[in-house]
């Protein structure tokens, strides 16, 4: 086996491992006032939208808030193994966290959507 083929094999393995990886920001993990399920569900949705976020020159805060607002309660119930009342609370918590995404992700001021609103 040559170096190129080993490198390609390793790259393929890393790619496969990352397919199911969830990006959980440290600032989200540290939140004491939200359910653990909220942290996970929030991070799942954030990870699913990573390419959308990275394709923009300015952080798409308004769009991300809308994505969390449009999160399906049925999906939350299924993924968090909970009933509708708790799923509704999880959705509310995710929307609250989403409004803080630029700070949570330490987005530089020049790439923040809110810079125009100040």
C-alpha positions in Angstrom: 0.0 0.0 0.0 1.4 3.4 -0.9 1.1 6.6 1.0 -1.6 8.1 -1.3 -3.8 5.1 -0.9 -3.4 5.1 2.9 -4.2 8.8 3.0 -7.3 8.3 0.9 -8.4 5.5 3.1 -8.0 7.7 6.2 -9.8 10.5 4.5 -12.7 8.2 3.7 -12.8 6.9 7.2 -12.9 10.4 8.7 -15.6 11.4 6.2 -17.8 8.4 7.3 -17.3 9.1 11.0 -18.2 12.8 10.5 -21.5 11.9 8.7 -23.2 11.1 12.0 -21.3 13.6 14.1 -23.3 16.4 15.8 -21.7 19.8 16.4 -22.6 20.9 20.0 -21.2 24.3 20.8 -19.5 24.5 24.2 -21.7 27.5 25.2 -24.8 25.4 24.5 -23.4 22.5 26.6 -22.9 24.9 29.5 -26.5 26.2 29.6 -28.0 25.2 33.0 -31.5 26.5 32.4 -32.5 24.3 29.4 -33.3 20.6 29.0 -30.5 18.3 27.9 -32.8 17.2 25.1 -33.0 20.9 24.0 -29.2 21.1 23.7 -29.1 17.9 21.6 -32.0 18.8 19.3 -30.7 22.3 18.9 -27.3 21.0 17.9 -28.8 18.4 15.5 -30.6 21.2 13.6 -27.5 23.4 13.7 -25.4 20.6 12.3 -27.9 19.9 9.6 -27.7 23.5 8.5 -23.9 23.8 8.7 -23.5 24.0 4.9 -26.2 26.6 4.6 -24.5 28.7 7.3 -21.0 28.3 5.8 -22.3 29.2 2.3 -23.1 32.8 3.5 -20.8 35.7 3.9 -22.9 37.1 6.7 -24.3 34.8 9.4 -27.9 34.0 8.5 -29.4 34.7 12.0 -32.9 35.5 10.9 -33.1 32.4 8.7 -31.7 30.2 11.5 -34.3 31.6 13.9 -37.0 30.7 11.4 -35.6 27.2 11.0 -36.0 26.7 14.7 -39.4 28.3 14.7 -40.5 25.8 12.0 -39.1 22.8 13.8 -41.8 20.1 13.7 -43.1 19.1 17.1 -43.6 15.5 15.9 -39.9 15.3 15.0 -39.0 16.7 18.4 -41.2 14.2 20.1 -39.7 11.3 18.1 -36.0 12.4 18.5 -36.3 13.3 22.2 -38.6 10.5 23.2 -41.0 12.8 24.9 -44.6 13.9 24.8 -46.1 17.0 23.1 -45.9 19.3 26.2 -42.2 18.7 26.7 -41.6 18.9 22.9 -43.3 22.3 22.9 -41.0 23.5 25.7 -37.9 22.1 23.8 -39.0 24.1 20.7 -39.4 27.3 22.8 -36.0 26.8 24.3 -34.4 26.2 20.9 -35.9 29.4 19.6 -34.5 31.3 22.6 -31.1 29.9 22.1 -31.2 30.5 18.3 -31.7 34.2 18.9 -28.2 34.1 20.6 -26.5 32.1 17.9 -24.1 34.8 16.8 -22.8 35.1 20.4 -22.9 31.3 21.0 -20.8 30.7 17.9 -18.5 33.7 18.4 -19.3 35.1 15.0 -17.0 38.1 14.3 -18.7 41.4 14.3 -18.2 42.1 10.6 -20.1 38.9 9.8 -23.0 39.4 12.1 -26.4 40.1 10.7 -27.3 42.3 13.7 -24.5 44.8 13.0 -26.9 46.6 10.6 -29.5 47.0 13.4 -27.3 48.8 15.9 
